[in-house]
Amino acid sequence: MEKKKTSTAMDNGLYITGWCIIGTLLLLVLFIKATNIQLSKYLFPCVLHSLTGLYCPGCGGTRAIAFLLHGDFLHSLVYHPFVPYAFVLCTWFMISQTIERLSKGRLRIGMHFREVFLWIALAIIIINFIVKNAALLFFQIDFMPLTHIS
């Protein structure tokens, strides 16, 4: 019984956090559209990449988010596979939890938090880091050329 309570509390916390993040992102998008600010001008370059030429575990994440927001799932996947993974996981979590809550539990389709999702995310980040740096070091293949998204 204790595990069910913990799972429900975690799901509730993630659901509330999800709506807070959605609201914040919507406000940010409205602010950017209203002020016509170029956010890319205010982002710092990756220190590890600047110093060594190698990619850090998070390199490409910002561009992956930008590609995803422009509907380019494939480029988002190439720049950082964690971003589309997290997007799909979080989107389904929010949709399924909302449907279950609005139906007052009659439609039991709500996705629940599982620790394995974090382990998969960590594996994606580590594999991405190793593959991109190995391709760069051994084959001079750069999967992340500087690309500006309008």
TAGIFEN-V865773 format. One record per pair of residues at least 6 apart in sequence whose ideal C-beta (glycine too) atoms are under 8 Angstrom apart, sorted by the first residue. I is the first residue (numbers start at 1). J is the second residue. If there is no record, write none. Layout:
I:J ; I:J
//
This chain:
7:112 ; 7:113 ; 10:113 ; 11:97 ; 11:110 ; 11:112 ; 11:113 ; 14:93 ; 14:113 ; 15:93 ; 15:94 ; 15:97 ; 15:101 ; 18:90 ; 18:93 ; 18:94 ; 18:97 ; 19:94 ; 22:94 ; 31:37 ; 32:39 ; 40:148 ; 40:149 ; 43:62 ; 46:55 ; 46:56 ; 46:58 ; 46:59 ; 47:56 ; 48:54 ; 48:55 ; 48:56 ; 48:59 ; 49:55 ; 49:56 ; 49:59 ; 53:136 ; 54:133 ; 54:136 ; 54:137 ; 55:129 ; 55:132 ; 55:133 ; 55:136 ; 55:144 ; 56:129 ; 57:125 ; 57:126 ; 57:128 ; 57:129 ; 58:80 ; 58:125 ; 59:80 ; 59:132 ; 59:144 ; 60:79 ; 60:80 ; 60:128 ; 60:132 ; 60:143 ; 60:144 ; 61:79 ; 61:80 ; 61:82 ; 61:83 ; 63:79 ; 63:80 ; 63:144 ; 63:147 ; 63:149 ; 64:75 ; 64:76 ; 64:77 ; 64:79 ; 64:80 ; 64:81 ; 64:82 ; 64:83 ; 64:84 ; 65:76 ; 65:83 ; 66:149 ; 67:73 ; 67:75 ; 67:76 ; 67:79 ; 67:149 ; 68:76 ; 68:83 ; 68:84 ; 68:87 ; 70:149 ; 73:84 ; 75:147 ; 76:83 ; 76:84 ; 77:83 ; 77:84 ; 78:143 ; 78:144 ; 79:143 ; 79:144 ; 80:128 ; 81:124 ; 81:128 ; 82:121 ; 82:124 ; 82:125 ; 82:128 ; 85:120 ; 85:121 ; 85:124 ; 86:121 ; 89:117 ; 92:111 ; 93:111 ; 93:113 ; 96:109 ; 96:110 ; 96:111 ; 97:110 ; 97:111 ; 99:107 ; 99:109 ; 99:110 ; 100:107 ; 100:108 ; 100:109 ; 100:110 ; 101:110 ; 132:143 ; 132:144 ; 135:141 ; 135:142 ; 135:143 ; 136:142 ; 136:143
//
